[in-house]
Amino acid sequence: MWAPPTEALTASLPELARRDLALALVDAQQDPLAYSEPYGQDDGIIRTVAQGHVTAVILLGYDTSTMTVLTIAYAGTTNT
């Protein structure tokens, strides 16, 4: 699940950044708490995932059965 602004941002990322984001999210789907870090205070709900030059903040749903991407940060260049 994507928050509307993050869907547009994801589409604008370079291919390698989209791949890194996808890998981070796939890992987090397997075990969200093991493959993520707390975002601020560890409430077990808002977490951070990272891969390569991409970091995303995710919101975990009830019993970690759903994830919503809240924001994405890319530390790279879009020039090819």
C-alpha positions in Angstrom: 0.0 0.0 0.0 1.3 3.4 -0.9 0.5 6.9 0.4 -0.4 8.9 -2.7 2.7 11.2 -2.8 5.1 8.2 -2.4 3.6 6.4 -5.4 4.6 9.3 -7.7 8.0 9.7 -6.1 8.7 6.0 -6.6 7.9 6.3 -10.3 10.4 9.2 -10.6 13.3 7.2 -9.0 16.1 5.8 -11.2 15.8 2.1 -11.9 18.4 1.0 -9.4 16.8 3.0 -6.7 13.4 1.4 -7.4 15.1 -2.0 -7.3 16.7 -1.2 -3.9 13.4 0.0 -2.6 11.7 -3.1 -3.8 14.3 -5.3 -2.2 13.9 -3.5 1.2 10.1 -3.9 1.1 10.2 -7.6 0.1 12.5 -8.3 3.0 10.3 -6.3 5.3 7.2 -8.3 4.2 8.9 -11.5 5.4 9.4 -10.3 8.9 8.7 -6.5 9.4 10.2 -6.2 12.8 13.4 -8.1 12.0 14.1 -6.3 8.6 13.4 -2.8 9.8 14.6 -0.3 12.4 12.5 1.8 14.7 11.6 5.3 13.5 12.2 7.5 16.5 10.7 5.8 19.6 10.2 2.1 19.1 6.5 1.7 19.0 6.5 -1.4 16.7 4.3 0.5 14.3 6.3 3.1 12.4 9.6 1.6 11.1 12.4 2.4 8.7 13.7 0.1 5.9 16.8 0.8 3.8 18.7 -0.7 0.9 21.5 1.0 -1.1 20.7 4.7 -1.4 17.0 4.4 -0.6 15.3 4.7 2.8 11.6 4.4 3.4 9.4 4.9 6.4 6.6 2.3 6.7 3.5 2.0 8.9 2.8 -1.5 10.0 -0.8 -2.6 10.3 -2.5 -4.8 12.8 -0.2 -7.8 13.7 2.2 -6.5 11.1 0.1 -8.1 8.4 0.0 -4.9 6.2 2.6 -2.2 5.4 2.0 1.3 4.1 4.9 3.3 2.7 4.7 6.8 4.2 7.8 8.4 2.8 10.8 7.7 0.7 14.3 9.3 0.8 16.8 8.8 -2.0 20.4 9.9 -1.5 21.6 9.9 -5.0 21.4 11.6 -8.3 18.8 11.2 -11.0 21.3 11.9 -13.8 22.3 8.9 -15.8 
